[in-house]
């Protein structure tokens, strides 16, 4: 599972052993990440990497760009119901980070 946490201004990146559970935004499984791989690759083309098997830290600006990439890319996954479910789940995580005006830190367990 890839657990994702809010990283607010002034926060230092938490270690994977001690994330603040109050900042948990959500999580996605490996299958969900794979179903969104096309969109994650587009994010990588924009210089933003959210790998499943590596801890990642994204700034607020990177979260904003990732959100835009996902908004523009929905048409590319909408024919696959499981990809759509994964998309909606991840969009909720992005929206929660943006609502908090926060970046994101992710940890694979």
Residue pairs with C-beta under 8 A, 6 or more apart in sequence:
1 27
1 28
1 29
1 108
1 109
2 27
2 28
2 29
2 30
2 33
2 52
2 106
2 107
2 108
3 19
3 24
3 27
3 106
3 107
3 108
3 109
4 24
4 25
4 26
4 27
4 28
4 93
4 97
4 104
4 105
4 106
5 14
5 19
5 20
5 23
5 24
5 25
5 104
5 105
5 106
5 107
6 23
6 24
6 25
6 96
6 97
6 100
6 102
6 103
6 104
6 105
7 13
7 14
7 23
7 57
7 58
7 102
7 103
7 104
7 105
8 23
8 100
8 101
8 102
8 103
9 60
9 101
9 102
11 23
13 57
13 105
14 20
14 23
14 105
16 55
16 107
16 109
19 105
19 107
23 102
25 93
25 96
25 97
25 104
26 89
26 90
26 92
26 93
26 96
28 36
28 86
28 89
28 90
28 93
30 52
31 82
31 86
32 85
32 86
32 89
32 90
33 40
33 52
33 86
35 77
35 80
35 82
35 83
35 86
35 87
36 77
36 83
36 86
36 87
36 90
38 73
38 76
38 77
39 69
39 70
39 73
39 76
39 77
39 87
40 50
42 69
42 73
43 49
43 50
43 65
43 66
43 69
46 65
46 66
46 69
47 62
48 58
48 62
48 65
48 66
48 69
49 56
50 56
50 58
50 66
50 104
50 106
52 108
53 108
54 108
55 105
55 106
55 107
55 108
56 104
56 105
56 106
57 103
57 104
57 105
57 106
58 66
58 103
58 104
58 105
58 106
59 103
60 97
60 101
60 102
60 103
62 103
63 94
63 97
63 98
63 102
63 103
63 104
64 98
66 94
67 91
67 94
67 95
67 98
70 87
70 90
70 91
70 94
74 87
77 83
77 84
77 87
78 84
93 104
97 103
97 104
